Each structure stands twice: as structure tokens, then as C-alpha cells.
């Protein structure tokens, strides 16, 4: 393999026993189908129904599109590799770089989109009279473009710093390619990579957790000073939907970052990496979609209408 190390890498992928291959493949495939179906249905429902063309629901679309993108980045590749011997799971270096880039775009956008959603709920609950003026659809579009653009630039620099390095190794010890796996292929000094990577992580997670914490402390203060049951009910729904997913995503993301610093915890890091790309996308459409009354009603009407049509056709 010495003549291939510059272009071809060996991707460790999922380590499952032959007996567990079929159950693992089936479970992962079902999860992927559920992610695609639930998120695409939510996007279609919001897109086709003009009554749902509101900032909050447009942000749901943003999240669902990002979830479909994130799941598609890694799950099909892992499904393909399950039945391939671990010694034959080759991946082209360029493909590995592209996958790493997409992985970090998904992870970063998940945080920035949740930050916008927190701001939207803050305005809706703390400044309800000004909500229609501040959170217009055009404002949501501008904030969404900014969220994706900032992450695109930061991830381009992050991955670019790894691509510039020469490589002396050719094995990716991970279920999929990410930036840390790329710069670990090099025997050069990776101080710059570590400094920028740490700065990127601190800036992203710090901004994310800081904005969400401040936002919900403000919401809590407004609710405590208000005797409106309607306001408190809206705030409670916001807490349960937004914070549940944020905590899951934040904890799985920070665990991955920390475990990369402890080589002896490789198996735990792999599991955390998979959870980050599987659990939030599988739950987002359910938590954000099914717990919102307007979305539940639209989905019920849509499926009821389809059932009646099929029955009449018989």
C-alpha cells in the first residue's frame, strides 16, 4: 500500500461482528429512513401551506434541511461499509476531505440555527407586540444566510489547515472522516490546527450556550413577573422543545471534542460521534414538529385526507 498512501486511505468505519452486521445494518437503515421521511414531510408541509409561512416554521425548515444533510453525510457510507471487511474499507483522500467538511458544516449550522431559534422565541415571548415588526420572514432569511455563511467560512479554514499538511499515515480511526482524523494523518507540527480548532470550538460552543442561556434566563424572568397563563404556556413549550434538543446536541458535541484528546477512549468517542449524527436528526422533527399544535393539526388533516381518498378509491 506504500504507493497508495498519498491518495487512498483506510477508513475504520463501524466495528461490528459478523453476527451483528445484519441487525446493525437494519437498525441504522430504519433510523435513516425515519430521519429522511420525518424531516422531508415537515419541510414539504410547511412549504406547501401558506399559513405556516411564519418565522418559527421557516426555522424548523432550516433545522430539518440541516438534519437531512447531516444524516446523509455519514449514514449511507456507514451502511455501505458494514458488509465490507475492515481491511478493505478504502476511501479516496478527496472524498474524506469532502465528508469531513460536510460533517463540520452540519455540526456548526446546528448550533447557529438553534441560536436563531432562541432569539425568535425571546422576541415572541418578551416583546410580543414588536414580534411581527422584528421577526419578519425577510429577517429570518437574512439570519439563516448569515448562520450558514459564517459556519462555511470557519469550517473552510478549519479543514483547509488540515489539508495543507503532508501525510505520513493512511488510516482513519473513526466511523467517518472529520477534521481531527485528517490532521492526525500528519507527522508535522499541528500546533496551528490545535489552536484554531480550539478557538473555533470555544467560539462556537461559547456563543451557542451563552446566547441560549441568556435568552432563556430573560424568558424565565418575564414569565415569573407575568400572571398570563397563555404566556407561561408558550414559554413552557419553548423550554421543553428547544432545550431538550439543545442539551442532547450540546452534550454529544462536547463529548466528541473532549474524547479526541484521550486516545485510550477511542470506542467511546466513536459512539459519541455516531450519536451526534443520528439522535438529533431523528428527534428534531418529532420534538419540534409534533409538539407544535399547528403542525400537528396540518399533519393530521393531510394524512386523514389521504386515508379518505384511498378508501373512496376502493
Phi, psi and omega per residue, in radians:
X1 nan 0.034 -3.080
X2 -1.110 -0.506 -3.139
X3 -1.456 -0.025 -3.093
X4 -1.996 -0.158 -2.996
X5 -1.106 -0.396 -3.118
X6 -1.330 -0.426 -3.062
X7 -2.095 -0.512 -3.048
X8 -1.998 2.308 3.113
X9 -2.005 2.763 3.043
X10 -1.813 2.042 -3.111
X11 -1.678 2.124 -3.084
X12 -1.091 -0.738 3.115
X13 1.154 -2.801 3.097
X14 -1.332 2.309 3.100
X15 -1.740 1.698 3.132
X16 -2.211 2.593 3.119
X17 -1.276 2.758 3.117
X18 -0.961 -0.652 -3.138
X19 -1.185 -0.483 -3.107
X20 -1.646 -0.020 -3.062
X21 -1.081 -0.884 -3.100
X22 -1.145 -0.843 3.091
X23 -1.026 -0.715 3.136
X24 -1.133 -0.791 3.117
X25 -1.050 -0.798 -3.114
X26 -1.094 -0.800 -3.126
X27 -1.102 -0.803 -3.114
X28 -1.156 -0.667 3.117
X29 -1.140 -0.757 3.134
X30 -1.111 -0.704 3.101
X31 -1.101 -0.743 -3.140
X32 -1.125 -0.750 3.106
X33 -1.069 -0.745 3.128
X34 -1.109 -0.747 3.112
X35 -1.039 -0.843 -3.119
X36 -1.122 -0.834 -3.076
X37 -1.111 -0.902 -3.050
X38 -1.133 -0.747 -3.103
X39 -1.290 -0.679 3.123
X40 -1.189 -0.704 3.088
X41 -1.042 -0.742 3.141
X42 -1.103 -0.758 3.123
X43 -1.122 -0.794 3.137
X44 -1.080 -0.774 -3.125
X45 -1.038 -0.821 -3.126
X46 -1.208 -0.651 -3.120
X47 -1.166 -0.736 -3.040
X48 -1.422 -0.410 -3.094
X49 -1.713 1.920 -3.084
X50 -1.115 -0.448 3.137
X51 -1.210 -0.295 3.120
X52 -1.721 0.136 3.115
X53 -1.428 1.136 3.138
X54 -2.152 2.735 -3.064
X55 -0.853 -0.833 -3.074
X56 -1.055 -0.758 -3.096
X57 -1.296 -0.546 3.057
X58 -1.146 -0.600 3.070
X59 -1.208 -0.593 3.033
X60 -1.050 -0.734 3.105
X61 -1.038 -0.761 3.111
X62 -0.991 -0.832 -3.120
X63 -1.127 -0.747 -3.119
X64 -1.148 -0.729 3.105
X65 -1.078 -0.734 3.118
X66 -1.141 -0.646 3.123
X67 -1.164 -0.732 3.082
X68 -1.081 -0.741 3.123
X69 -1.091 -0.811 -3.110
X70 -1.142 -0.751 3.141
X71 -1.165 -0.703 -3.116
X72 -1.201 -0.422 -3.140
X73 -1.119 -0.615 -3.025
X74 -2.139 -0.597 -2.994
X75 -1.118 -0.830 3.113
X76 -1.004 -0.655 3.118
X77 -1.145 -0.717 3.124
X78 -1.188 -0.655 3.083
X79 -1.076 -0.724 3.140
X80 -1.121 -0.657 -3.027
X81 -1.448 -0.231 -3.071
X82 -1.009 -0.704 -3.075
X83 -1.658 0.139 3.084
X84 -1.770 2.299 3.110
X85 -0.937 2.475 -3.088
X86 -1.024 -0.434 3.139
X87 -1.383 -0.125 -3.099
X88 -2.081 0.263 -3.114
X89 -1.542 1.312 -3.107
X90 -1.524 2.596 3.060
X91 -2.493 2.402 3.117
X92 -1.188 2.519 -3.096
X93 -1.008 -0.731 3.137
X94 -1.082 -0.739 3.110
X95 -1.107 -0.640 3.121
X96 -1.150 -0.728 3.113
X97 -1.104 -0.768 3.135
X98 -1.085 -0.755 3.132
X99 -1.117 -0.754 3.118
X100 -1.065 -0.728 3.119
X101 -1.062 -0.828 -3.127
X102 -1.141 -0.664 3.119
X103 -1.028 -0.776 -3.095
X104 -1.364 -0.511 3.023
X105 -1.080 -0.799 3.123
X106 -1.067 -0.852 -3.085
X107 -1.104 -0.789 -3.126
X108 -1.165 -0.749 -3.129
X109 -1.140 -0.556 3.094
X110 -1.010 -0.705 3.137
X111 -1.275 -0.796 -3.085
X112 -1.170 -0.636 3.101
X113 -1.155 -0.715 3.104
X114 -1.142 -0.546 3.080
X115 -1.152 -0.719 3.101
X116 -1.146 -0.710 3.124
X117 -1.107 -0.654 3.100
X118 -1.136 -0.724 3.102
X119 -1.110 -0.718 3.112
X120 -1.045 -0.796 -3.139
X121 -1.196 -0.572 3.096
X122 -1.088 -0.845 -3.140
X123 -1.118 -0.722 -3.091
X124 -1.106 -0.646 -3.053
X125 -1.642 -0.689 -3.073
X126 -1.553 -0.441 3.107
X127 -2.346 1.053 -3.039
X128 -1.069 -0.566 -3.114
X129 -1.239 -0.434 -3.129
X130 -1.780 0.013 -3.055
X131 -1.016 -0.828 -3.099
X132 -1.114 -0.509 3.140
X133 -1.387 -0.694 -3.088
X134 -1.411 -0.934 -3.039
X135 -1.655 1.217 3.018
X136 -1.397 2.892 3.095
X137 -1.070 -0.628 3.125
X138 -1.146 -0.660 3.088
X139 -1.110 -0.702 3.106
X140 -1.089 -0.729 3.121
X141 -1.077 -0.812 -3.124
X142 -1.106 -0.756 3.128
X143 -1.147 -0.664 3.141
X144 -1.160 -0.777 3.108
X145 -1.079 -0.728 3.127
X146 -1.112 -0.732 -3.135
X147 -1.058 -0.812 3.139
X148 -1.220 -0.684 -3.082
X149 -1.167 -0.746 -3.140
X150 -1.086 -0.785 3.130
X151 -1.146 -0.698 3.128
X152 -1.011 -0.798 -3.124
X153 -1.162 -0.800 -3.099
X154 -1.145 -0.694 3.137
X155 -1.258 -0.609 3.087
X156 -1.035 -0.757 3.092
X157 -1.168 -0.753 -3.123
X158 -1.000 -0.919 -3.119
X159 -1.259 -0.616 3.130
X160 -1.052 -0.651 3.105
X161 -1.124 -0.502 3.111
X162 -1.424 -0.633 -3.128
X163 -1.137 -0.536 -3.093
X164 -1.193 -0.326 -3.068
X165 -1.360 2.549 2.995
X166 -1.335 2.816 -3.052
X167 -2.090 2.370 3.074
X168 -2.095 -0.043 3.102
X169 -2.199 2.865 -3.090
X170 -2.462 0.247 3.139
X171 -1.972 2.236 3.068
X172 -1.686 1.884 -3.120
X173 -1.532 1.199 -3.091
X174 -2.828 2.724 3.089
X175 -1.140 -0.392 3.122
X176 -2.678 2.977 -3.104
X177 -1.414 2.374 2.972
X178 -2.463 3.109 -3.033
X179 -1.106 -0.745 -3.140
X180 -1.062 -0.670 3.107
X181 -1.125 -0.595 -3.125
X182 -1.210 -0.855 -3.074
X183 -1.325 -0.282 3.043
X184 -1.281 -0.186 3.072
X185 -1.327 -0.242 -3.048
X186 -1.699 2.630 3.036
X187 -1.794 0.064 3.118
X188 -1.357 3.030 3.060
X189 -1.227 2.124 -3.092
X190 -1.929 0.489 -3.129
X191 -1.048 -0.771 -3.132
X192 -1.073 -0.725 3.117
X193 -1.061 -0.763 -3.130
X194 -1.168 -0.695 -3.140
X195 -1.139 -0.850 -3.133
X196 -1.173 -0.721 3.134
X197 -1.059 -0.725 3.111
X198 -1.178 -0.746 3.112
X199 -1.096 -0.730 3.099
X200 -1.060 -0.787 -3.123
X201 -1.149 -0.792 -3.140
X202 -1.109 -0.757 -3.131
X203 -1.122 -0.814 -3.099
X204 -1.174 -0.944 -3.099
X205 -1.212 -0.633 3.119
X206 -1.131 -0.793 3.102
X207 -1.106 -0.708 -3.106
X208 -1.123 -1.006 -3.083
X209 -1.194 -0.571 3.118
X210 -1.148 -0.836 -3.117
X211 -1.163 -0.719 3.137
X212 -1.156 -0.729 -3.140
X213 -1.118 -0.847 -3.137
X214 -1.087 -0.744 -3.123
X215 -1.033 -0.830 -3.052
X216 -1.397 -0.377 2.969
X217 -1.177 -0.702 3.089
X218 -1.130 -0.749 3.116
X219 -1.092 -0.723 3.135
X220 -1.100 -0.697 3.131
X221 -1.122 -0.713 3.123
X222 -1.131 -0.728 -3.121
X223 -1.160 -0.682 -3.139
X224 -1.158 -0.543 -3.130
X225 -1.575 -0.044 -3.116
X226 -1.922 2.518 3.088
X227 -1.833 0.172 -3.112
X228 -1.367 2.073 3.111
X229 -1.174 -0.604 3.128
X230 -1.112 -0.792 3.131
X231 -1.089 -0.803 -3.133
X232 -1.133 -0.612 3.107
X233 -1.151 -0.756 3.102
X234 -1.103 -0.712 -3.141
X235 -1.143 -0.732 3.128
X236 -1.083 -0.732 3.112
X237 -1.094 -0.696 3.105
X238 -1.090 -0.802 3.133
X239 -1.022 -0.900 -3.031
X240 -1.144 -0.690 -3.097
X241 -1.355 -0.910 -3.026
X242 -1.253 -0.829 -3.060
X243 -1.232 -0.574 3.106
X244 -1.027 -0.877 -3.120
X245 -1.230 -0.609 -3.128
X246 -1.144 -0.745 -3.138
X247 -1.107 -0.766 3.119
X248 -1.059 -0.830 -3.110
X249 -1.173 -0.744 -3.097
X250 -1.142 -0.813 -3.106
X251 -1.127 -0.766 3.139
X252 -1.153 -0.624 3.126
X253 -1.200 -0.781 -3.111
X254 -1.213 -0.574 3.099
X255 -1.104 -0.717 3.114
X256 -1.057 -0.820 -3.131
X257 -1.047 -0.773 -3.103
X258 -1.210 -0.733 -3.072
X259 -1.222 -0.375 3.065
X260 -1.121 -0.368 -3.122
X261 -1.540 -0.053 -3.123
X262 -2.210 1.594 -3.068
X263 -0.988 -0.496 -3.087
X264 -1.329 -0.128 3.110
X265 -1.857 0.679 -3.063
X266 -1.060 -0.801 -3.092
X267 -1.096 -0.694 3.126
X268 -1.154 -0.658 3.127
X269 -1.154 -0.711 3.125
X270 -1.077 -0.760 3.140
X271 -1.111 -0.749 3.133
X272 -1.113 -0.676 3.118
X273 -1.077 -0.767 3.120
X274 -1.159 -0.729 -3.118
X275 -1.054 -0.672 -3.116
X276 -1.095 -0.587 -3.092
X277 -1.681 -0.047 -3.103
X278 -2.018 -0.844 -3.019
X279 -1.202 -0.958 -3.133
X280 -1.022 -0.807 3.108
X281 -1.069 -0.565 -3.127
X282 -1.305 -0.463 -3.068
X283 -1.752 -0.405 -3.037
X284 -0.983 -0.885 -3.090
X285 -1.091 -0.598 3.134
X286 -1.264 -0.878 -3.072
X287 -1.205 -0.807 -3.099
X288 -1.406 -0.541 -3.096
X289 -1.524 -1.008 -3.008
X290 -1.234 -0.381 3.132
X291 -1.518 -0.095 3.085
X292 -1.668 2.128 -2.993
X293 -0.985 -0.789 -3.087
X294 -1.080 -0.706 3.139
X295 -1.199 -0.733 3.109
X296 -1.025 -0.764 -3.122
X297 -1.123 -0.751 -3.131
X298 -1.139 -0.710 3.139
X299 -1.177 -0.681 3.115
X300 -1.103 -0.775 3.129
X301 -1.105 -0.741 -3.106
X302 -1.101 -0.817 -3.108
X303 -1.285 -0.569 3.082
X304 -1.147 -0.737 3.120
X305 -1.097 -0.728 3.120
X306 -1.131 -0.673 3.141
X307 -1.151 -0.731 3.133
X308 -1.135 -0.688 3.133
X309 -1.114 -0.742 3.128
X310 -1.132 -0.714 -3.137
X311 -1.127 -0.764 3.103
X312 -1.124 -0.582 -3.130
X313 -1.182 -0.489 3.118
X314 -1.296 nan nan
